[in-house]
Every structure is written in structure tokens, then in C-alpha cells.
Amino acid sequence: MTASSTRRPTAARSRLAAVGSIAVAGALLLTGCGDQTDKTGGSGSTDTATRTVEAPLADRLPQEIRDKGAIKVGSDIAYAPVEFKDASGNTVGIDPDIAAAMGKQLGVEFQFENGTFDSLITGLRSGRYDIAMSAMTDTKDRQEGIDSDTGKKVGEGVDFVDYFTAGVSIYTKKGDDQGIKTWSDLCGKKVVVQRGTVSEDLAKAEAKKCPKNKKLSIEAFDNDQQAQTRLRGGGADAGSSDFPVAAYAVKTSGGGKDFQLVGEQVEAAPYGIAVAKNDAQLRDALKAALDAIIANGEYGKILDKWGVAEGAVEEAVINGGK
């Protein structure tokens, strides 16, 4: 993704974190605040006024967004439990729940639109989305519009409102870890990852360190579910993804019989809501809304619901990524 196509930064930092069990929840995406139907049959101005009265932070938003009553969210909706489709086709997960709670503060609906992860910032810059919220790691490269592979400027960058912290994990088929505990143990093996994530970056970095007679083979896919399918079918030795995603796959795939986590988390870093550099008012409104749901307890309840309370932040931070 533009500056760095990874979900996470590539600076090596380790983090031991027991995030507990990932709850298998199918909650519907909560939207907006109260009844948002235009009962007048007219332009919807009555409904807009109602939302403004009911939502304490509505006046923080840009007028254009207040008028339309919605924030368009670019997201890769195939990354359970952060964001994914439930059996009924509804968008659910950690991000949609947090967004819905923020929407009640702001008096708008967060409308999640599916896109490939490495295209989300491009969509944000083009105006297709108002924000991007998709387990996206806040990094200096993304903030500054730098391609981390080449070090070259490729865009104006984005601002982030940081809302969660997570690390990266390795997982294998259950009962067949092949002695894999660390990234160096992957030399001589094949790993599957989602394209454009830090898992791919870490695998590429590790491959450069492997002895010539023990090459690390990497197979990257458009989404994490495809990578899991490949590993499940015996087409690889291990997979890697963000810890909440890996833990969720371990708990749910095959009723918990398909995969197991190995080793420790690495790359602990913040997830951020990406906002265009020229949209400071929207950025600051999102920060205020996140701080509000942290203070009123809704944020904590959402993380408890999904079993990821260890990733909680104490306050919203703008551009806290390193």
C-alpha cells in the first residue's frame, strides 16, 4: 500500500502478549444513532438535525459529512475477527463495532466498503473513501508517503488516529509445527502470507538471511483466507498474520482442529484509522469520538467481546506510529 503496503511496520520489536481467546461473535454492525430514516419524505434535513441533537460530537465533523450522514470506510473485509462478513453477509468485527460506537458520538453511519488492502490508501487519496480502517498499521512511511521498499516518495501520505495495538504471529497445521518457533526456523520451509502485509515483509527479510541450502519459499495471496486454505490443504509449512487474525483462525478453522500458534508475537504496533492529510477536521473529530468511547466504557466492552482486551489503548493518538 503506497508508502508501505504492510499492515504493520517492519522495525523488529518483540512483544509477548496473551490476548486471551478470540470470541467467535457474529454481532451485526451497529450503525448510526437512532432512527436515521427521513420520515418527512423530503431532503433529509429533519433527520440530520435529529442526529446532531442526539450525538454530542456531531458539530466536530465537516459539514459535508454531517449533511450526508455517513462516513465511507475503505476496508479489506476478509480479515476476521478485525473485519469480515458473517454468514448473513453482514460486515462484522472489531473495526465495525468500534466504528459504530464512534458513529453514535458523531451522529453518522460508518459505511464499510470492501477493497483489496494494498489499494485502500489509493482509494482514500482519490476520494472514493473518507477514511480507511482495516487493521492498518500506523507507520512513519505511510504518514510521509514513502515506499518502504524503495525509500522513494510516492504520495502525500496520510494521518492516523491510532485505536488498537497488535503483533504478528506464525501458525502451522495443528500437531505439525516442524520445530518452528521463530522466524529463523522458517528457513528451508514454505510460508503463506497475505500480500502487502508485514508478514510478507518479515518473510522477505528472513529469506535474505537463510543459508543458500535452506531457502525460504514465500507464497503471497490477495487475502488471508486464501493463505489459510493453502496451508490447510498441505501446500505450505506455516502461515503468518496479525495476532488477532491468527488466533481467530486457530480457534475457528475446523472447529479448532486445523491450526496452532507457534512462538511469540513480534512487531507490536498501533492500528490507525487513515485520513487524508488535508482533512484535519475529520481526523480530529474521529479522535474526539474514540476518546469518548474509551471514556464511557464502550470501547472496552467491544474489545472484551472479541477477546482482544490486551490490545487496548488508553487514549486516541494521532500519528503515534514509528
N, C-alpha and C positions, 0 to 999 in steps of 0.2 A: 504494500500500500504506500504510494508516494514516498514520503520521507523514509519510512521503513515499513515494509509490508508485514512486519511481525505484529502479533497481538501483544507481545511482551518485549522489553528491551533486551539487548544482548550482553550487557555488562554482567560478569559472572559474580553472583552473590547467592549464597545458600541460605535456606530457611527451613527449619524443622517446624512443621505446623500440623497439628492434628485437627482437622476441620470437622471432625465428627462424621456421622453418617449423613449422606445426602438423602434428604427426604424425597420420596417418589410422590410428587404432588402434581395434581392436574388442575390447579386453580385457573379459572378463566381470567383473562386480562381485565383488570378493573379499569374503567375509563372515566375521565372527566369528573364532574361534580354535580350530583343531582340529575334531574331530567333535562337533557340538552335538546329536546325536540322543539322545533319552532311551532308552538301551538297557535300562533297568530296567522300562520299561512303566508306571512309576508317575508321580509328580508332577513329575519332572524335577529333583529336588533333587540327585541324584548328578551330573547334567550341570552344574548351577550350580556345584557345588563344584569340578568339574574345570576349568571356565573360570576360576574365581577363582585356582586354583593356577597355571595356565598364564599368566594375564595379570597383569603386575606392578602395574597400576594399578586393578585391579578394585575394591579396597576404597575407592577415591575416589568411586565412584558412589553415588547414593541407593539405599537398599535395595530400593525398589520396582522400579527399573530392573534391578538385579542379579538380582532374583527372576524377572523376565520374560525376561531375557537379550537384550533388544532396545531400541533407541532408534528411535522413529518420526520420520522426517525428512520434513518438508513441502518439496516441490521442484517447480519448473516444469521437467519433464523433456522439454524441447524446445529446448535451448539449447546445441547442440553447439559446441565439444567439452567444455563445462563439465559438462553432464549431458544425456544423450539416450538414446534406445532404439536398439540396434543391429539388424541385420537379423533376428535371432532373437527380438527383443522384450526383451532384457536391458537393464537400466539400466547405462550405462557413462559414462565421462568423468572429468574431473579431480576433481570433487567426490566421486563414488562411490569412486574409488581412494583419495583421502585419507581418507575416512570409514572405508573397510575397514581401512586401516593403523592408524588410531586404534582401531578395534574390536579389533584384536589386542592392543593395550595394555590395553584396558578389559575384555576378555572378553565383549563383546556384539556383536550384529549391528546394523548401521545399516540400517534398512528404509526405503527411499525410497518415498514415496507422492506421486503426481502431483497437482498443483493449479495453478490459474492464479496467476501471480506476484503479482498485486495482492491475493490472498486469503490468502497464506501467514501473515502475522503475525496476521490474524484467527483462522486455524486454530490457531496457536500459543497465542493467548490463550484459546481455547475448550477447549483440552486435546486437540484432535484430533491434534496433533503434539507431540513432546517438544522438537524443535528445528526450525529452518528453515535449510536450506543450499541456496542456489540463486543463486550469483553475486550475492548481495545485498550492496550497499554499506553499510558501517557509517557512519551519519551521526548528527549530534547530534539532528536532528529525530526520527529513529527511536528513538534512545536515550531521548528525553524524551516520545515520544508526541505529537509536533506535526505537524499537517498543513502541509507546506511551502507549499502554495498559499494557504491562508487564515491561517496563523500561529496557528491555534487548537489547543488541547489536545483530542485525540481518543481518547487511551488512555494507559495507564500506561507505555508504552514497553517496550523490550527491552534486554538486554545483548548484546554481541557478543564473540565470540572471533575475532580477525582472523587470516586464514590465507593471504592472497594479495593482490597488488596488480595492478590493470589500468586501462587508459584506454579511451576511446571513439573509434571511428573512423567515417569516411564511406567508402562504397564505391559504385561505379557499374557499369554494364554494361561489359564489357571492350572497350577500344578506343573508348569513347564517354564520356569524362569531362566533356565540355561545359565545360571550363575550371574545373571545381570543384576547389578546393584547400583552401578554408577554409569555415567555416560561413556567412560573409557571402556567399560565392559561390552559396549556395542561393537567394538572393532571386530571385524570378521563376520558380522551379522547383518541382517537387513531390518531396517526400521521404517515404519509407515507414519506419516505426519500429514497435517493439513497444510496446503500450500500457503505461503505468506505468513506463517506463524513463527514464533521464536523457536518452537520445536524444530522446524526446518533449519533455522539459523544455527541452532546448537548442534544439530546433526552434521551440517556442513562444516562447522568449525571443528568438530570432533574428527570428522573424516580426514582432515588435513594432518591430524596428529597420529593417525593409525599407521602401524608398520605396513610396508608395501605388501607383505604376505598376508595381511589381515585387513583388507579394505572394508570400510563401512558402506553398505549399499543403502541408498535412500530412495523411497518412493513417495511422492507427494500427490495429494488429492485435492479436489476443489473444496471438500468439506470433511469434517472429522468422522462423520458416519461412514463415508466410503473407506476411510483408513481403517476403521474398526472392522468393517466387513472383510477387508483384505486379511487382516490379522486373524480374525475368527476362522476364516477359511484355510488357514495354514500357509498363506502367501508371504508371511514375514515372521520375524522372530520377536519383535517388540513394536510398540506404538508409543507415541508421546503427545501430550496435550496439556492444557492448563489443568491444575489440580482439581478444581470442582468438576470439570468435564470428565477427566479420567476416573475420578471417584464415582461419579454418577454412572458411567459405563460399567465399572466394576460391580456396582450394586444392582444394576438393572438388566444388563445384557445376559440373556439366557437364564433369567431368574437368579443372577449372581454366580452362575456356573462357568461363564466364558473367560473372564479376565481376572487378574490380580495386580495390585500395585507393587512395584519393586523400588527399593531405595528411598531416597529422601527427595523432597521438593527442592527445586532451585529457582533462581530468578524471581524472588518475591518482589512485586512491583505493583503500582496502582493501576486499576482500570479507570479510564476517564471518559466522560461524555465529550465528544469532539464538537466544537463550534467554530464557525468561520472567524478569522481574525477581525473582520470588520463588523462583527455582531456582538460587541461587548455588552449591550443591554440585555440581550437574550442570555449570554453567558452568566451575567451577574444575577439575573432572575432565577436561573437554574441553580446557582449556588445558594441563593436565599431559600429556595424551595427544599433543597437537600438538607440544609441546616435545620429547617423547620421540622422535617420528618424525623431527623435524628433526635431533635429535642423532644418531640411529642411521643416518641417510642415506636412509631410505625415502622421505621427503618429496621430497628432491632427485631421486631416481630417477623418481618419479611425474611431476614437472614436466618432466624431460628426456624422458620417454616421450611426452608430449603436446606437446613443443616450446615450452613456456612458462616456461622457467627464469628469464627476465628478471623474472617476476612474483613470484619467491620472497621470503619474509620470513625474517629471521634468528631470530625468536622469536615466540611467540604473544603477542598483546597484547589486553587487554580494553578495549573501548570506545576504540579509538585513532582513530576517525573524527572529522572536523572538521565 
